[in-house]
């Protein structure tokens, strides 16, 4: 409804988990099956969505048919995610659906190139089970997308197609996931559409986190939807059972009291402040991803520089390679000395990493900073 009010189409892309396409690995009752296994309510849910005018691109049958007809794996052997070939298959078919959904302009067409790049890794399943040393690395051929000048693909704002995605979009684009870069769903979709696309991707919590990213920009006056004709919302199908589906605003917020400090783009300031709140932390042993950024509400700010407020919403490292680091040990009431930079300066590098948000008093809608501890 929020998108329809702006004349923007919505295309849902729920990606099936590995067990949906390979159920025979869980139970012998599915041996020889050529049907994907879903929650019993899945078909009814999709029918109800489509009855309400919501388009659904469900790649389940596409992946199952490819698995049966080619005999090639559609998912990595010791990782949660799909293979590069599966990503490209879905991207190619999705591009056709996008063309049928909206009449895209011809002015934004661009010639992107593709080249093969082998990548070797073990994967997140072996890592989470602490069995990485027991399995050999798997080598896959990723399809790297580059711009006409040979530079890596990048998301372009103010274009007609916006992809919201989780780690299934990012698996072949985020270096820290270990499976290469510039070959993810956004890149392959742009390649098959022959046009630049925009993308907001965060590895975890696909039901909520990318909507939150979009909401944060819009409420802060950055209209990421200004030129958008269609939003493709990719999330792992398990989110339909366990995801956070709370609503978030999609309109510019009223001007606040201006008390939240945000350094100017490209600058940094050193402040001291008291921790008023800190977001929840994951369990390092059971977290789906090895890295985590935590949100902190700092109050009673002081600095040698002139400040335009007395509080700040700050994100900082809490977990790296499944080990808690400095930010995980902060406590409410603790006085900190941090160097703050605008989050916009680090979003390309850190924007897709799961992070803990602060929801009390709508703190999640404030413009955040990136903080790193400095010596007293």
Secondary structure, DSSP 8 states (H G I E B T S, - for coil): -TTGGGT-EEEEEEE--HHHH-GGGT-GGGTT--S----TTHHHHHHHHHHTT-EE---HHHHHHHHHHH---SB-TTSSSB-HHHHHHHHHHHHHHHHHHS---STTB---EEEEEEEEE--HHHHHTT-GGGS--EEEEEEEEE-TTS-B----SSSSEEEEE-HHHHTTT-GGGTS-SS-SHHHHHHHHHTB--EEEE-SS-TTTHHHHHHHHHHHTT--TTTT-SEEEEEEETTHHHH--------S------S-B----TT-EEEEEEEEEEE-----TTT-SSS-EEEEEEEEEEE-SS--S-SEEEEEEEEEETTEE-GGGG--TT-EEEEEEEEGGGTHHHHTTS-EE---GGGGGGS--EEEEE---
